[in-house]
Amino acid sequence: MLLRKCHTAFAHAHLYRGDSLEIMRSMPENSVDTIITDPPYGLAFMSRAWDSFDSGFDFQKFMQRAANAMRRVLKPGGLLLAFGGTRMWHHLAMGIERAGFQIVDTIMWVYGSGFPKSIDVSKAIDKELGEKRKVTGVRHVRSPNKKYGDGQGTNLVTFETSPASVESKLWEGYGTALKPAWEPIVVALNPVDGNYAQNALTHGVAGLNIDECRVPTDGPSPSVARRAYGAPVASVGPSGWRTAARPKSYSEEHPGELKGRWPANLIHDGSKEVTRSFPRSKSTGGKGKATRQAAFSGPVYNDGWARNKVGRNAGGLGDDGSAARFFYCAKASRRERGDYNDVPTVKPIKLMRYLCRLTKTPARGIVLDPFAGSGTTGIAALLEGRRFIGIDSDPQAFRIAVRRFVDRFE
């Protein structure tokens, strides 16, 4: 089913409802520039049928079939970015690789708001033994799903209990899972036609849009300062310079350095839980202490991306603070999702905009999402000036995607 144009923005977006493999078979070969998608994770998430597979290998076969179809419509040299779950990530990557893609990297999206899905071993033992535990308290926690508690996902009541048997006391405090705190994004390449230069000239696709995705530094180039303060001033033997003094070019700025740091393969949400895990680092060549530090409170950069605000050091970069100085992005808020949006795996628009920008070609090009869900990738693509094709078989998700597009662009 095609979403008809109801606004000029929709001239660049088509949404289809149906089987993604069948619809992709009807598309011309080599017709899309980038594929950014959030496919099933193979985890039977919330008992959803679309995420349930008999085994990990069945999930891998499913992803291989999907990747085969994706590779046919993707231009040579085009990139596939696919989200996955940490438990089945290897099957996702293997399915993509067996379809003929080259796995070139994996981006980590790290966040602090995951909800552990763990079994209390002590409670399970008492249940197995038929022992009744004594209630010792009541605890209010945030529910990961709005269907529980007060309907807003904020008032789930749990009862604290004490072990009822000798055996369960031995296992008090044991669980079966860690708290989820990151998701992998597999970066796969449809092999280039010839070399990158030839592929760019022939197909208009090659590489990553590095300069538009650099991390700003709020100061001089850190590479220049690092070379100036960290390099020897004279030759250090066979591996050093042949002259007695450091070459002048060593301290000169290289093209692109003032635009910011090279984008990393890690993105985080800026939460205290995440940033506390990174060490503090000092400015290169700085002699004083930062005069102000307000982590992740800086101005918006590149339509939604923010940076941390730091003080300037005398003679340094003004770049002290947490070593977590990467692009960051929080999970999608209820306001961003829409009150009517009950799709459980919605990604934040800012994150998807960054991925659309990172893979943008000079001609901007078409982004395909064969597992479009509630349409976040499409919204991000249009906001980045790209065209979009989205496919999803779920009628409810399709209706939500249509409504989100209308609400956003009409």
Rosetta blueprint (number, residue, H / E / L):
1 M L
2 L E
3 L L
4 R L
5 K L
6 C L
7 H L
8 T H
9 A H
10 F H
11 A H
12 H H
13 A E
14 H E
15 L E
16 Y E
17 R E
18 G L
19 D L
20 S H
21 L H
22 E H
23 I H
24 M H
25 R H
26 S L
27 M L
28 P L
29 E L
30 N L
31 S L
32 V E
33 D E
34 T E
35 I E
36 I E
37 T E
38 D L
39 P L
40 P L
41 Y L
42 G L
43 L L
44 A L
45 F H
46 M H
47 S H
48 R L
49 A H
50 W H
51 D H
52 S L
53 F L
54 D L
55 S L
56 G H
57 F H
58 D H
59 F H
60 Q H
61 K H
62 F H
63 M H
64 Q H
65 R H
66 A H
67 A H
68 N H
69 A H
70 M H
71 R H
72 R H
73 V H
74 L E
75 K E
76 P E
77 G E
78 G E
79 L E
80 L E
81 L E
82 A E
83 F E
84 G L
85 G L
86 T L
87 R L
88 M L
89 W H
90 H H
91 H H
92 L H
93 A H
94 M H
95 G H
96 I H
97 E H
98 R H
99 A L
100 G L
101 F L
102 Q E
103 I E
104 V E
105 D E
106 T E
107 I E
108 M E
109 W E
110 V E
111 Y L
112 G L
113 S L
114 G L
115 F L
116 P L
117 K L
118 S L
119 I L
120 D L
121 V H
122 S H
123 K H
124 A H
125 I H
126 D H
127 K H
128 E H
129 L H
130 G L
131 E L
132 K L
133 R L
134 K E
135 V E
136 T E
137 G E
138 V E
139 R E
140 H E
141 V E
142 R L
143 S L
144 P L
145 N L
146 K L
147 K L
148 Y L
149 G L
150 D L
151 G L
152 Q L
153 G L
154 T L
155 N L
156 L E
157 V E
158 T E
159 F E
160 E E
161 T E
162 S E
163 P L
164 A L
165 S L
166 V H
167 E H
168 S H
169 K H
170 L H
171 W L
172 E L
173 G L
174 Y L
175 G L
176 T L
177 A L
178 L L
179 K L
180 P L
181 A L
182 W E
183 E E
184 P E
185 I E
186 V E
187 V E
188 A E
189 L E
190 N L
191 P L
192 V L
193 D L
194 G L
195 N L
196 Y H
197 A H
198 Q H
199 N H
200 A H
201 L H
202 T H
203 H H
204 G L
205 V L
206 A L
207 G L
208 L L
209 N L
210 I L
211 D H
212 E H
213 C H
214 R L
215 V E
216 P L
217 T L
218 D L
219 G L
220 P L
221 S L
222 P H
223 S H
224 V H
225 A H
226 R H
227 R H
228 A H
229 Y H
230 G H
231 A L
232 P L
233 V L
234 A L
235 S L
236 V L
237 G L
238 P L
239 S L
240 G L
241 W L
242 R L
243 T L
244 A L
245 A L
246 R L
247 P L
248 K H
249 S H
250 Y H
251 S H
252 E L
253 E L
254 H L
255 P L
256 G L
257 E H
258 L H
259 K H
260 G L
261 R E
262 W L
263 P L
264 A L
265 N L
266 L E
267 I E
268 H E
269 D L
270 G L
271 S L
272 K H
273 E H
274 V H
275 T H
276 R L
277 S L
278 F L
279 P L
280 R E
281 S E
282 K L
283 S L
284 T L
285 G L
286 G L
287 K L
288 G L
289 K L
290 A L
291 T L
292 R L
293 Q E
294 A E
295 A L
296 F L
297 S L
298 G L
299 P L
300 V E
301 Y E
302 N L
303 D L
304 G L
305 W E
306 A E
307 R L
308 N L
309 K E
310 V E
311 G L
312 R L
313 N L
314 A L
315 G L
316 G L
317 L L
318 G L
319 D L
320 D L
321 G E
322 S E
323 A L
324 A L
325 R L
326 F L
327 F L
328 Y E
329 C L
330 A L
331 K L
332 A L
333 S L
334 R H
335 R H
336 E H
337 R H
338 G L
339 D L
340 Y L
341 N L
342 D L
343 V L
344 P L
345 T L
346 V L
347 K L
348 P L
349 I H
350 K H
351 L H
352 M H
353 R H
354 Y H
355 L H
356 C H
357 R H
358 L H
359 T L
360 K L
361 T E
362 P L
363 A L
364 R E
365 G L
366 I E
367 V E
368 L E
369 D E
370 P L
371 F L
372 A L
373 G L
374 S L
375 G L
376 T H
377 T H
378 G H
379 I H
380 A H
381 A H
382 L H
383 L H
384 E L
385 G L
386 R L
387 R E
388 F E
389 I E
390 G E
391 I E
392 D E
393 S L
394 D L
395 P H
396 Q H
397 A H
398 F H
399 R H
400 I H
401 A H
402 V H
403 R H
404 R H
405 F H
406 V H
407 D H
408 R H
409 F H
410 E L
